[in-house]
Amino acid sequence: MRAGGIEGVRRSKRVRTTQPDPGMPRRPDLVRRDFTATAPNQLWVTDLTFVPTWTGVAYVCFIIDAFSRTIVGWRVASHMRTTMVLDAIEMARWSRGTQLTGLRCHGDAGSRFTSIRYGERLAEIGATPSIGTIADSYD
């Protein structure tokens, strides 16, 4: 490689998207890795991840309906604040209805999904939050 003037790619710093607060109480895991649904709007799965770009890092929050496996809400931002998760919920709410009684919304134990504002927003639409394990690739 040196003789050919070729260099390997250098990895940048690792980005942590799941930042749990061990002192905070967590909502129960209502899914227990059973991601099946018999109808739309019974189970939404949400996560937040990052995409490295040439100009920095873009953070993406998405919400998937487990029944149809379609993305019902998403948001891209340059930050990982709770507001981006709330925006994704608003998009899903706009596309699926304002009252979704019986809906479980499952996420990981990151601080955005354990926040008071996130829980309040789900309660407004009749949904119940569910929290999986910390940074678990199986969830």
C-alpha positions as CSV (number, residue, x, y, z in Angstrom):
1,M,0.0,0.0,0.0
2,R,2.8,2.4,0.9
3,A,4.5,1.8,-2.5
4,G,1.3,2.5,-4.3
5,G,0.5,5.6,-2.2
6,I,-2.6,4.0,-0.8
7,E,-3.7,4.7,2.9
8,G,-6.3,2.8,4.9
9,V,-9.4,4.5,6.2
10,R,-9.0,6.0,9.7
11,R,-12.0,5.4,12.0
12,S,-13.3,8.4,13.8
13,K,-14.3,8.5,17.5
14,R,-17.1,6.1,18.4
15,V,-20.5,7.8,18.9
16,R,-22.7,6.6,21.8
17,T,-26.4,6.9,21.1
18,T,-27.7,5.0,24.1
19,Q,-26.9,6.9,27.2
20,P,-28.9,5.4,30.1
21,D,-29.2,7.0,33.5
22,P,-28.8,4.1,36.0
23,G,-30.5,6.1,38.8
24,M,-33.7,6.6,36.9
25,P,-36.6,4.1,37.1
26,R,-37.4,2.4,33.8
27,R,-40.6,1.5,32.2
28,P,-41.2,-2.3,31.8
29,D,-40.3,-4.3,28.8
30,L,-43.8,-5.1,27.4
31,V,-42.5,-6.7,24.2
32,R,-39.9,-9.3,25.5
33,R,-38.5,-9.7,22.0
34,D,-41.8,-10.7,20.5
35,F,-42.1,-8.2,17.7
36,T,-45.2,-9.6,16.2
37,A,-48.5,-7.7,15.7
38,T,-51.8,-8.9,14.3
39,A,-52.9,-5.4,13.1
40,P,-51.5,-2.0,12.5
41,N,-50.8,0.4,15.4
42,Q,-50.4,-2.4,18.0
43,L,-46.6,-2.2,18.3
44,W,-44.2,0.5,17.1
45,V,-40.5,0.0,17.5
46,T,-38.3,3.0,17.7
47,D,-34.5,3.7,17.7
48,L,-32.0,6.4,17.3
49,T,-28.8,5.9,15.4
50,F,-26.1,8.0,13.6
51,V,-24.8,8.3,10.1
52,P,-21.3,9.6,9.6
53,T,-21.2,12.2,6.8
54,W,-18.4,14.3,5.2
55,T,-19.6,17.3,7.2
56,G,-20.1,15.6,10.6
57,V,-22.6,13.2,12.1
58,A,-26.3,13.1,11.3
59,Y,-28.6,11.5,13.9
60,V,-31.7,9.6,12.7
61,C,-34.7,8.6,14.8
62,F,-37.2,6.3,13.2
63,I,-40.4,4.6,14.2
64,I,-41.5,1.3,12.5
65,D,-44.9,-0.3,12.7
66,A,-44.2,-4.0,13.6
67,F,-47.3,-5.2,11.6
68,S,-46.6,-3.6,8.3
69,R,-42.8,-3.1,8.8
70,T,-43.1,0.4,7.4
71,I,-41.5,3.5,8.8
72,V,-44.4,5.6,10.1
73,G,-42.3,8.4,11.5
74,W,-38.7,9.6,11.2
75,R,-36.5,12.6,11.9
76,V,-32.9,13.6,11.0
77,A,-31.0,16.2,13.0
78,S,-27.5,17.3,13.9
79,H,-28.2,16.5,17.6
80,M,-29.6,13.7,19.8
81,R,-32.0,15.7,21.9
82,T,-35.4,14.5,22.9
83,T,-37.1,16.9,20.5
84,M,-36.0,14.9,17.5
85,V,-37.7,11.8,19.0
86,L,-40.8,13.9,19.7
87,D,-40.8,15.1,16.1
88,A,-40.7,11.5,14.8
89,I,-43.7,10.7,17.0
90,E,-45.6,13.6,15.6
91,M,-44.9,12.4,12.1
92,A,-46.2,8.9,13.0
93,R,-49.1,10.4,14.8
94,W,-50.0,12.5,11.7
95,S,-49.8,9.5,9.4
96,R,-51.6,7.0,11.7
97,G,-54.1,9.0,13.8
98,T,-54.3,11.2,16.9
99,Q,-55.6,8.5,19.3
100,L,-53.9,5.2,19.2
101,T,-55.2,3.4,22.3
102,G,-53.6,0.1,22.9
103,L,-50.4,0.9,21.1
104,R,-47.1,-0.2,22.6
105,C,-44.1,1.9,21.6
106,H,-40.9,0.0,22.2
107,G,-37.4,1.6,22.4
108,D,-34.1,1.1,24.1
109,A,-33.0,2.4,27.5
110,G,-31.5,5.6,26.0
111,S,-32.2,8.9,27.8
112,R,-34.4,10.2,25.0
113,F,-36.8,7.2,25.4
114,T,-36.9,7.3,29.2
115,S,-37.5,11.1,29.3
116,I,-40.6,12.5,30.9
117,R,-41.5,14.4,27.7
118,Y,-41.4,11.2,25.7
119,G,-43.7,9.4,28.1
120,E,-46.1,12.3,28.2
121,R,-46.3,12.5,24.4
122,L,-47.1,8.8,24.2
123,A,-49.7,9.2,26.9
124,E,-51.4,12.0,24.9
125,I,-52.1,9.6,22.1
126,G,-53.0,6.6,24.3
127,A,-49.8,4.7,23.8
128,T,-47.8,2.8,26.4
129,P,-44.0,3.1,26.4
130,S,-41.9,-0.1,26.6
131,I,-38.2,-0.2,27.3
132,G,-35.8,-3.0,26.2
133,T,-32.3,-3.7,27.4
134,I,-29.4,-1.2,27.0
135,A,-27.8,-1.1,23.5
136,D,-29.0,-4.6,22.8
137,S,-28.8,-5.5,19.1
138,Y,-31.5,-8.2,19.5
139,D,-34.0,-5.5,20.4
